């Protein structure tokens, strides 16, 4: 299945939207490598408590992804930087929705 999202560009099958058609970090990471993302949600994120403990779970999930790619310090630091960038967005979304 192909999606035409941004100026007629076809996104790969494993992405549910074009990389330029994201308005938040969280939406970007949900769309990136959709199959692997669903596996992470099903087998790591939900068993850890799901969205009830989301602020803590993202650290474990992103650290796992960094180690899965390769056990290098720069990848782990990259994962932690992404988590640090996601937390303010998640906090604002939580309070804005109340």
C-alpha positions in Angstrom: 0.0 0.0 0.0 1.4 3.4 -1.0 0.6 6.8 0.5 1.0 10.1 -1.3 1.5 12.6 1.5 3.6 15.5 0.5 3.9 17.1 -2.9 3.2 13.8 -4.7 6.1 11.9 -3.0 5.4 8.3 -2.3 6.4 7.2 1.2 7.8 3.7 1.6 5.4 1.0 2.6 6.9 0.8 6.1 6.1 4.5 6.8 2.4 5.5 7.2 3.2 9.1 6.4 5.8 11.2 4.7 8.7 12.4 6.9 7.9 16.0 6.1 4.2 15.6 7.1 4.8 15.4 10.9 3.9 18.2 13.3 5.5 16.8 16.4 8.3 14.5 17.5 6.0 11.8 18.8 4.1 11.6 15.5 7.4 11.3 13.6 8.6 8.4 15.7 5.2 6.6 15.5 5.5 6.8 11.7 9.1 5.9 11.4 9.7 2.2 10.5 6.1 1.3 11.3 6.5 -2.5 11.5 9.4 -2.2 14.0 7.5 0.5 16.0 4.5 -1.8 16.3 6.7 -4.6 17.5 8.3 -2.3 20.1 4.9 -1.2 21.3 3.5 -4.7 21.6 6.5 -6.5 23.2 8.3 -3.7 25.2 6.2 -0.6 25.7 2.9 -2.3 26.7 4.4 -4.9 29.1 6.2 -2.0 30.8 2.9 -0.3 31.6 2.1 1.4 28.3 1.0 5.0 28.4 0.4 5.0 32.2 4.2 5.1 32.6 5.0 6.6 29.2 7.6 9.2 30.5 9.7 6.3 31.9 9.0 3.7 29.2 10.4 5.8 26.3 13.8 5.7 28.0 13.8 1.9 28.0 12.4 1.6 24.5 14.8 4.1 22.9 17.8 2.6 24.7 16.8 -0.8 23.5 16.6 0.5 19.9 20.0 2.1 20.2 21.5 -1.1 21.5 19.6 -3.1 18.8 21.3 -1.0 16.1 24.7 -1.4 17.7 26.2 -1.2 21.1 27.9 2.2 20.8 27.9 5.1 23.2 27.0 7.7 20.6 23.8 5.7 19.7 22.8 5.4 23.3 23.4 9.1 23.8 21.4 9.8 20.7 18.5 7.7 22.1 18.6 9.6 25.4 18.7 13.0 23.6 15.5 12.0 21.7 13.8 11.0 25.0 14.8 14.4 26.5 13.3 16.1 23.5 10.1 14.1 23.7 9.4 14.7 27.3 8.5 18.4 27.1 6.3 17.8 24.2 4.4 15.0 26.0 4.0 17.1 29.1 2.6 20.0 27.1 0.2 17.7 25.3 -1.0 16.2 28.6 -1.8 19.6 30.2 -3.2 21.0 27.0 -5.7 18.2 26.7 -7.0 18.7 30.2 
